[in-house]
Amino acid sequence: MQIKMRKTYLFGTLLLFSTTFSVLMEQGCKNKTKPVNQGDFQFKEKLSDYGFFKGQLKDLNPAAGIFSYELSTPLFTDYAIKDRFIVLPAGKAIKYTESGALDFPDSSIIIKNFAYTNVAHQKVMIETRLLVKDPKDKKWKVMNYLWNKEQTEAVKHITGARVPITLLDEEGKKYFTNYQVPNTNDCKRCHIKDGTLTPIGPKARNLNFTLSGQTVNQLSQWVAKARLTGLPELSKVHQLPVWTDKKRYSLEQRARAYMDVNCAHCHTKGGDAYNTGLFLDYQETNADHLGMRKAPVSAGGGAGGLDYDIVPGVPEQSILLYRMNSTEPGTAMPELARTIVHKEGVELIREWIKRLPKQK
């Protein structure tokens, strides 16, 4: 009798343990956050939910496995401070491509943060944009996160916003503007190529340089850390000139590089402004495509009564410069990403047009 009771007790205990263990395991599976590469990616509500950064969020101190990068000639956005990061899935690497954006593996995330310097010389966060290569359909998806006034969090924001800010440029000049946070459709307009959303900045030629204070080329560092594969000898990799570097690059090279970064993502074959016939890629050689005495197709009132995109030797008669030097909606170019005239960029293009041989 005692032996039978002992067996019954033991069986009941084992049954209870087994049931409890199963329940705990099921709850654990439900609470566990699945990694991005399991094919069920969804944008999270808050930037902090991703775990991209450790410590205070606004410090943008990348967590393990996340790395920063820089571009040799970046896009101008109202003198914004930009921080760029890449998240790669475990064990995966980017593949080198000779032209266009590098080939990122599925589940890659490109992070781009925008901030400004206020009058107290403090860095103030505005927005963080994410580009994610969704493993479900292998297509890039975009989302924006707007920072709160307390600088403690950025929240998913789809509809765009106008943020009043007072900023200092690189020379300490003060500007007041309503910074434009794009909506997701605005982002898609700039990132569209042949009908497909694609990254703009991370091209081999934009990354092929040695960062200030370092001694090893950025792309070579990626290879050494198993972040990039297929890179040929650096001498065979195209390099976009740095538009601010007057010592190493000619006026022609710097002006063309500036237009490539600031204009060519739309003004390219397959881009949002393809119908204009104005193509400003760095590698473009056709004078008509570059706007030399080319009549505008769809500028309308934005042309300012001028006849040609570029009049060689006569910057004041060139529509391209006129639109760069404006902040008026319908006239300003680029029409997105800025509310302030980039005076340094305008002067660069003005001088370039001025020195172009006049055509009879």
Secondary structure, DSSP 8 states (H G I E B T S, - for coil): -HHHHHHHHHHHHHHHHHHHHHHHHHHHHHHS---GGGS-----SBGGGG--EESSGGG-EE-TTEEEE--SS---STT-EEEEEEE--TT--EE--SSSB-B--TT-EEEEEEEEE-TTS-EEEEEEEEEEEETTTTEEEEEEEEE-TTSS-EEE--S-EEEEEEEE-TT--EEEEEEEE--HHHHHHHHEETTEE--SS-BHHHH-S--TT-SS-HHHHHHHTTSEE----GGGS-----TT-TTTS-HHHHHHHHHHHHHTTTSSTTSTTGGG-----TT---TTTTTBT---SS-GGGGTT--BSB-TT-GGGBHHHHHHT--STTT-SSSSS-SS--HHHHHHHHHHHHHS----
